[in-house]
């Protein structure tokens, strides 16, 4: 089957490396933007983590858990990356629009103290919620594409996880130490948009050339998914894109020991 050829798989790995790089690039940039919005770097880190993790969980619950029913998972992945990239293209203007909306609410209702801070956090989450929801579906969708049986699951997911984590580390280092000081926040956002749209184009081309969706669904062997509500919730945490986990060490200096990486439920680990 073309979709499982070695060349296609390595291309997908390379794309997911760049996806991890772009994801943490966005997170570093969002933290800088929200520090300006909230007036505090510590608050900005908390807001970005809350929105990032909440959006990833929501994306998995809304989109990722439907991965097994997709006939063209790679095409769907291209749409996810395209959505992330398009959001990044318009992010500076969207950020300013949300900021002006927040100022209008403040001038109208004059909240103080805790209500004002809660309102700020609500607007901060609104700023970055959409792309994190899209990011939440990327790993399960790609896993659906590259995995045809339970025997392949462990190795393929491990490969995707490790390469995405490596990209996340590269994204942190490049964004924080090089690109942002050299180019500025807005230029780095547009650079991230270019990366995401490039990944979308590569995934679309691979989907078109591989004949994805042409095989009947009866010929596919699906990986079973948990069905009870509690296990679906746990699966949502388990399928979080590894890029978000790689971001935790960067927050240690602000949030302390509470930022150790989340460990997935061992009950969800596939067995042969």
C-alpha positions in Angstrom: 0.0 0.0 0.0 1.5 3.3 -1.1 0.6 5.2 2.1 2.8 2.9 4.1 5.9 3.1 1.9 9.1 4.0 3.5 9.6 7.2 1.6 6.1 8.5 2.5 6.6 7.6 6.1 9.9 9.4 6.4 8.3 12.4 4.7 5.6 12.4 7.3 8.2 12.2 10.1 10.0 15.2 8.6 6.8 17.1 8.4 5.9 16.3 12.0 9.3 17.4 13.1 8.6 20.8 11.5 5.1 20.8 13.0 6.6 20.4 16.5 9.0 23.2 15.8 6.2 25.5 14.7 4.0 24.5 17.6 6.6 25.6 20.2 7.5 28.6 18.2 3.9 29.7 18.4 3.8 29.0 22.2 6.9 31.1 22.8 5.5 34.0 20.7 2.0 33.7 22.3 3.6 34.0 25.7 5.4 37.2 24.7 2.1 38.7 23.2 0.1 37.7 26.3 2.7 39.2 28.6 2.0 42.5 26.9 -1.8 41.9 27.2 -1.8 40.7 30.8 1.0 43.0 32.0 2.9 40.0 33.6 5.1 37.3 32.2 4.0 34.9 35.0 0.3 35.4 34.2 1.1 35.0 30.5 2.8 31.7 31.1 -0.2 30.4 33.1 -2.7 31.7 30.5 -0.8 30.1 27.6 -0.4 26.8 29.4 -4.1 26.7 30.4 -5.3 27.6 26.9 -2.8 25.4 25.2 -3.6 22.3 27.3 -7.3 22.9 27.3 -7.3 23.5 23.6 -5.4 20.3 22.9 -7.7 18.3 25.0 -10.7 19.8 23.3 -9.2 19.2 19.9 -8.7 15.6 20.7 -12.2 15.2 22.1 -13.8 16.9 19.2 -11.6 15.8 16.3 -9.0 13.3 17.3 -11.4 10.7 18.7 -13.0 10.6 15.2 -9.7 9.7 13.5 -10.7 6.1 12.9 -13.7 7.0 10.9 -11.7 9.2 8.4 -11.2 7.8 4.9 -8.5 10.4 4.1 -6.7 11.1 7.4 -3.6 12.7 5.6 -5.8 15.1 3.8 -7.5 15.9 7.1 -4.1 16.5 8.6 -3.3 18.9 5.8 -6.5 20.8 6.6 -5.5 21.0 10.3 -2.1 22.4 9.5 -3.6 24.8 6.9 -6.0 26.1 9.6 -3.2 26.6 12.1 -1.1 28.4 9.4 -4.0 30.7 8.3 -4.7 31.6 11.9 -1.0 32.5 12.4 -1.1 34.7 9.2 -3.9 36.8 10.7 -2.8 36.5 14.4 -1.3 40.0 14.8 -4.6 41.6 13.6 -6.7 39.2 15.6 -4.7 39.8 18.7 -5.3 43.6 18.3 -9.0 43.1 17.7 -9.4 41.0 20.9 -7.3 43.5 22.9 -9.6 46.4 21.7 -12.6 44.3 22.6 -11.2 43.8 26.1 -10.5 47.5 26.5 -14.1 48.2 25.4 -15.5 45.9 28.1 -13.2 47.4 30.7 -14.3 51.0 29.8 -18.0 49.9 29.9 -18.2 47.8 33.1 -15.0 49.0 35.1 -14.3 45.7 36.8 -11.6 45.6 39.4 -9.6 43.1 41.3 -10.4 39.4 40.7 -13.2 40.0 38.2 -10.9 42.0 36.0 -8.1 39.4 36.2 -10.6 36.6 35.3 -11.8 38.7 32.4 -8.2 39.1 31.2 -7.6 35.4 31.4 -10.8 34.7 29.5 -9.8 37.0 26.7 -6.3 35.5 26.7 -7.7 32.0 26.3 -9.9 33.3 23.4 -6.8 34.6 21.7 -5.1 31.2 21.2 -7.9 28.6 21.6 -8.7 27.9 18.0 -5.2 26.8 16.8 -4.6 24.7 19.9 -7.9 22.8 19.2 -6.6 22.1 15.7 -3.2 21.0 17.1 -5.0 18.6 19.5 -6.1 16.4 16.5 -2.8 16.1 14.7 -1.2 13.1 16.4 -4.2 10.8 16.4 -4.9 11.7 12.8 -1.4 10.9 11.7 -1.4 7.7 13.8 -4.5 6.6 11.9 -2.7 7.2 8.6 0.6 5.4 9.3 -0.9 2.5 11.4 -2.8 -0.4 9.9 -2.7 -2.9 12.8 -2.0 -3.1 16.5 1.4 -4.7 15.8 2.5 -1.4 14.1 1.0 0.9 16.7 3.8 1.0 19.2 6.7 1.6 16.8 4.8 4.1 14.6 3.5 6.2 17.6 6.9 6.2 19.2 8.5 7.5 16.0 5.9 10.3 15.6 6.2 11.2 19.3 10.0 11.3 19.4 10.4 13.3 16.1 7.7 15.8 17.2 9.4 16.3 20.5 12.8 16.9 18.8 11.1 19.5 16.7 9.6 21.1 19.8 13.0 21.5 21.4 14.4 23.0 18.2 11.5 25.4 18.1 12.1 26.6 21.6 15.8 27.2 21.0 15.4 28.9 17.7 12.5 31.1 18.6 13.7 32.3 22.0 17.4 32.6 21.4 17.6 33.6 17.7 14.5 34.4 15.7 12.6 36.6 18.1 15.6 38.8 19.1 16.7 39.0 15.4 13.3 39.4 13.6 10.7 40.5 16.2 7.4 38.9 17.2 5.3 39.6 14.2 7.9 38.3 11.7 8.4 35.1 13.7 4.6 34.5 13.7 4.6 34.8 9.9 7.6 32.4 9.8 5.6 29.9 11.8 2.6 30.4 9.4 4.9 29.7 6.5 6.1 26.4 8.1 2.5 25.3 8.9 1.2 26.1 5.4 4.3 24.3 3.9 3.4 21.2 6.0 -0.2 21.4 4.8 1.0 21.5 1.2 3.3 18.5 1.6 0.5 16.5 3.3 -1.9 17.4 0.6 0.5 16.4 -2.2 1.2 13.1 -0.4 -2.5 12.5 0.1 -3.2 13.1 -3.6 -0.4 11.0 -4.9 -0.9 8.0 -2.6 -4.5 7.4 -3.7 -5.7 7.9 -0.1 -9.3 7.0 0.3 -9.5 4.7 -2.7 -9.3 1.6 -0.6 -12.6 0.4 0.7 -13.1 0.7 4.4 -13.8 -3.0 4.8 -10.2 -3.7 3.8 -8.8 -1.6 6.6 -7.8 -2.9 10.0 -8.6 -0.3 12.6 -7.0 0.2 15.9 -9.6 -0.1 18.7 -10.3 2.9 20.8 -11.6 3.2 24.3 -15.3 3.7 24.4 -16.3 4.5 28.0 -16.4 8.2 28.9 -13.7 7.9 31.5 -11.3 6.1 29.1 -12.1 8.5 26.3 -11.1 11.4 28.7 -7.9 9.6 29.6 -7.2 8.9 25.9 -7.5 12.6 25.2 -4.7 13.3 27.6 -2.7 10.3 26.2 -2.9 11.7 22.6 -1.8 15.2 23.4 0.8 16.3 20.8 4.2 15.7 22.4 5.2 19.3 21.5 3.1 20.6 24.4 4.9 18.3 26.8 8.3 19.6 25.7 7.2 23.1 26.6 7.0 22.3 30.3 10.7 22.7 31.1 10.6 26.2 29.7 8.0 27.2 32.4 9.9 25.8 35.4 11.5 29.1 36.3 8.0 30.7 36.6 5.8 27.9 37.9 8.2 25.6 39.8 7.8 21.9 40.4 4.1 21.9 39.3 5.3 21.9 35.7 6.6 18.3 35.5 5.4 16.6 32.3 2.1 14.8 32.4 2.5 11.1 32.3 0.0 9.1 30.2 -2.2 6.5 31.8 -0.4 3.1 31.6 -3.7 1.4 31.1 -3.9 2.9 27.6 -0.5 1.5 26.6 -1.1 -0.9 23.7 -0.2 -4.5 24.2 0.6 -7.1 21.7 
